[in-house]
């Protein structure tokens, strides 16, 4: 991992026990069938710490709380999309994974542009910022949800018109819920967001 060289550039003590937080959003971080934490970002975070030679702990936390923990020094780093508070209070060390942001609705609805969402209610994972143009459009009604699974269930029950998020997050959770492709509309691809390693400025030199 090229990230290791950059991680070593942060002034941390050699004997430091890294405190990692991972967003509790499948497939990035979740509790597996064996009752143990797993997920893409959970495993990558562990690998970074291991390869860098640090002992570590890794805790699954809600998306919004993951930023709070790093900003206030309750955790050393998190792998997630950036935010204004993280930009101000954490070092953006390196990009780890870039993913397309999509809006996904229930079939047969067609969503071909943001204009098609005006006056509609769109689910947005709490604390997530996925696309500047979507956020700036005040005619789109944004409804905060706890995770992708809740978002998709609300769509299927007619309580949401669509949902926004990472393509892999939406489709992975649709599969877990047993949804078939013919139940979902064609995705509207908006932009690309990157999972970055955010290292807390409060703990970097401790």
C-alpha positions in Angstrom: 0.0 0.0 0.0 1.5 3.4 -1.0 -0.5 4.9 1.9 2.1 3.6 4.3 4.9 6.0 3.3 2.5 8.9 3.7 1.3 7.6 7.1 4.9 7.5 8.4 5.2 11.2 7.5 2.7 12.0 10.3 4.6 12.7 13.6 3.3 9.8 15.7 5.1 7.9 18.4 6.6 4.6 17.3 4.9 2.8 20.2 1.5 4.4 19.6 -1.6 2.2 19.7 -3.7 3.5 16.8 -7.4 4.0 17.5 -9.3 3.5 14.2 -12.9 4.1 13.7 -14.8 2.6 10.7 -18.1 3.8 9.4 -20.8 1.3 10.2 -22.2 1.1 6.7 -22.2 -2.2 4.7 -20.1 -3.2 2.8 -17.5 -0.8 4.3 -17.9 -1.8 7.9 -20.5 -4.1 9.5 -20.9 -7.1 11.8 -20.7 -10.3 9.8 -22.6 -13.5 10.2 -20.0 -14.8 12.7 -20.8 -11.8 14.9 -17.4 -10.1 14.2 -16.7 -6.8 12.6 -15.7 -6.9 8.9 -16.0 -4.9 5.7 -13.9 -3.2 3.0 -12.7 -0.2 5.0 -12.5 -2.1 8.3 -10.0 -4.6 6.8 -8.1 -1.9 4.9 -7.8 0.1 8.1 -6.5 -2.9 10.0 -4.0 -3.7 7.1 -2.6 -0.1 7.1 -2.0 -0.3 10.9 -0.5 -3.8 10.7 1.8 -3.0 7.8 3.0 0.2 9.4 3.9 -1.8 12.5 1.4 -0.4 15.0 -0.8 -2.1 17.4 -4.4 -0.9 17.0 -8.1 -1.1 17.9 -10.8 -0.7 15.3 -14.4 0.3 16.3 -17.5 0.4 14.1 -19.4 3.7 14.6 -22.3 5.5 12.8 -21.2 7.6 9.9 -21.7 11.0 11.5 -19.9 10.0 14.7 -16.9 8.8 12.8 -16.0 12.4 11.9 -16.8 13.6 15.4 -14.4 11.1 16.9 -11.5 12.1 14.7 -12.1 15.8 15.0 -12.2 15.7 18.8 -9.2 13.3 19.2 -11.2 10.3 20.4 -9.8 8.3 17.4 -6.7 8.6 15.4 -8.0 8.0 11.9 -10.9 7.0 9.8 -11.3 6.0 6.1 -14.3 7.8 4.7 -15.5 10.6 2.4 -14.3 14.0 3.5 -16.4 16.8 5.1 -15.9 20.4 6.1 -15.2 19.5 9.7 -12.6 16.8 8.7 -10.9 19.2 6.3 -10.5 21.7 9.2 -9.4 19.2 11.9 -7.7 16.3 10.3 -4.9 15.7 7.8 -6.1 14.2 4.6 -3.3 11.7 4.2 -4.1 9.8 1.0 -7.1 8.7 -1.2 -7.8 5.0 -0.8 -10.8 4.2 -3.0 -12.9 6.3 -5.4 -16.5 5.4 -6.1 -19.3 6.8 -8.2 -22.2 8.6 -6.5 -25.6 7.6 -7.9 -29.2 8.3 -7.3 -31.3 5.1 -7.4 -35.1 4.9 -7.5 -37.7 2.3 -7.6 -38.7 0.9 -11.0 -40.3 2.0 -13.2 -39.5 5.6 -12.3 -37.0 7.3 -14.6 -34.4 9.6 -13.2 -32.3 11.2 -15.9 -31.2 14.5 -14.2 -31.4 16.3 -10.9 -34.3 18.2 -12.3 -36.4 15.0 -12.2 -35.9 15.0 -8.4 -37.3 18.4 -7.7 -40.4 18.1 -5.5 -39.4 14.5 -4.7 -38.1 13.1 -1.4 -34.7 11.6 -1.6 -33.0 9.5 1.1 -29.6 10.6 2.3 -27.5 8.7 4.8 -27.1 10.8 7.9 -23.9 12.8 7.8 -23.1 11.8 4.2 -22.2 14.5 1.6 -22.2 12.9 -1.8 -22.6 15.5 -4.5 -22.4 19.4 -4.3 -25.0 20.0 -7.0 -27.5 17.7 -5.3 -26.9 19.4 -1.9 -27.3 22.8 -3.4 -30.7 22.1 -5.1 -33.2 23.3 -2.5 -36.1 22.0 -4.6 -35.1 18.4 -3.8 -36.4 17.2 -0.5 -33.7 15.5 1.5 -34.6 12.9 4.1 -31.9 11.7 6.5 -31.8 7.9 7.0 -29.6 5.8 9.2 -28.1 3.6 6.4 -28.6 2.2 2.9 -30.7 -0.7 4.1 -33.3 1.6 5.7 -33.2 3.8 2.6 -34.0 1.0 0.3 -36.8 -0.4 2.5 -38.4 3.0 2.6 -38.2 3.2 -1.2 -39.9 -0.2 -1.6 -42.6 0.9 0.8 -43.2 4.1 -1.1 -42.0 6.4 1.6 -39.1 7.7 -0.5 -38.9 8.5 -4.2 -35.2 7.7 -4.5 -31.9 7.5 -2.5 -28.4 8.9 -3.0 -25.1 7.3 -2.1 -22.1 5.3 -3.4 -23.0 2.8 -6.1 -21.4 -0.1 -4.3 -23.1 0.8 -1.0 -26.6 0.9 -2.6 -26.3 -2.2 -4.8 -24.6 -4.3 -2.0 -27.4 -3.5 0.4 -30.1 -4.1 -2.3 -28.6 -7.6 -2.8 -28.6 -8.2 1.0 -32.2 -7.3 1.1 -33.0 -9.7 -1.7 -34.1 -7.0 -4.2 -34.0 -7.9 -7.9 -32.7 -5.6 -10.6 -36.2 -5.2 -12.1 -37.3 -3.6 -8.8 -34.8 -0.8 -9.2 -34.6 1.9 -11.8 -31.7 3.0 -13.9 -29.1 4.9 -11.8 -28.4 8.5 -12.3 -24.6 8.9 -12.0 -23.7 12.2 -10.5 -20.0 12.4 -9.5 -17.1 10.5 -7.9 -16.2 10.6 -4.2 -13.0 9.3 -2.6 -12.5 7.4 0.6 -9.6 9.2 2.2 -7.5 8.4 5.3 -8.2 11.3 7.7 -5.7 11.5 10.6 -6.7 13.6 13.6 -4.6 16.7 14.1 -5.2 16.5 17.8 -3.5 13.1 18.2 -0.9 13.2 15.4 1.9 14.5 17.6 0.9 12.7 20.9 
